[in-house]
Amino acid sequence: MDDKKIFVTSPLLPKLEEFIPYLQKIWDSKWLTNDGQFHQQLEKELAEYLGVPYISLFTNGTLPLIAALQAERIVGEVITTPYSFVATTHSIWWNGIKPVFVDIDPVTCNLDPSKIEAAITSKTTAIMPVHVYGQPCDTKAIQDIADKYGLKVIYDAAHAFGVKVNGESILTSGDMSTLSFHATKVYNTIEGGALVMKDEKTKQRIDYLKNFGFSGETTIVAPGINAKMDEVRAAYGILNLKQVDDAIAWRKKIADQYRDTLREIDGITFFEDLEGVSHNYAYFPIFIDAEKFGMTRDELYFAMKEQNVIGRRYFYPLISTFSTYRTLPSAAPGNLPVAIRKANEVICLPMSMDLIQEDVQRVLDLIKSLNIRK
Ligand SMILES: Cc1ncc(COP(=O)(O)O)c(C=O)c1O
């Protein structure tokens, strides 16, 4: 057995020697947080890089979800996907809103627009879809439904950093989109996140909300929260932004290497690149058809783990199965057959800037050998 552990991810780090001069500036100025120089610079650079009109930095990717719901004054019920990280539904719950789960599309693993209308009630005020794995949702179909019923759309775009459709940022879809810059993401600021919005007035409101609601020294305009990003992480983010294109290009190479071999194996499916979409290769999920492959997803997952190849079962278990949510009528398994199947089939294979071709080959050889031994 190879002793070297191959992890599902590894963080993109700026060079330490390049980070130190930034730290020196922060130490000299003693301006550590509250809309400092690096915070302002990163917001400007990110808006340009992502091709979005306005962006507000946050201290993680969960608080912008909570703040977006607050800013849009969402109440009642919000339609969302169970096939995501728990933060999506938690943000709805934290606002005292009832999440309503709708099943996903078997091809994209995103909210299935054809099932949304049946879940709309007189209490529905918004839809919160997720571009899971950075795969674009059917934004047009979702917007058409939202317009028809007068609903807001807040995208959890935590996985969709830099994703474009026909040259346009996916982050400009809906009313607002959130990002996560957690260490595990394509682009990270250690912990961090952002909210993307369309107009200056909304940005202003969000900037107040993430700073306790302060609009001036003594004026509070809303019951805000503390969700600001500090100067150290903003500086780190400025440096990581310079290398994110290289990181995405490297990830594409890994994805292509995986696909070339996995295509030959019966019972494994994965995402191909879509025409007109600039992907970010945030994850490399594979889906195991146990009958065709000859092993269940869990058998493969644990057999890989035994050989020091550590995948992750994102997104298993489904959010709708957690104790807080499982008694909701929309969490009934009969309502979510596709999401249940996908959650039971998925393994995300290792994907990061640190992986070399030999590592990827080792993962592939292992999957092939386990498949032969079945
Ligand atoms: C889909 C999704 N939404 C929200 C979050 C929350 O982001 P954070 O961990 O930065 O709070 C994450 C990630 O971790 C995520 O994967």
The ligand as an ORCA input file, in Angstrom:
! r2SCAN-3c Opt
* xyz 0 1
  C     -23.110     25.035     -1.088
  C     -22.489     25.710      0.088
  N     -23.138     26.738      0.678
  C     -22.622     27.394      1.721
  C     -21.401     27.041      2.250
  C     -20.907     27.753      3.464
  O     -19.719     28.397      3.266
  P     -18.719     28.655      4.486
  O     -18.148     27.328      4.858
  O     -17.698     29.562      3.875
  O     -19.490     29.300      5.568
  C     -20.677     25.988      1.675
  C     -19.379     25.562      2.168
  O     -18.695     25.274      2.769
  C     -21.231     25.292      0.574
  O     -20.599     24.250      0.030
*
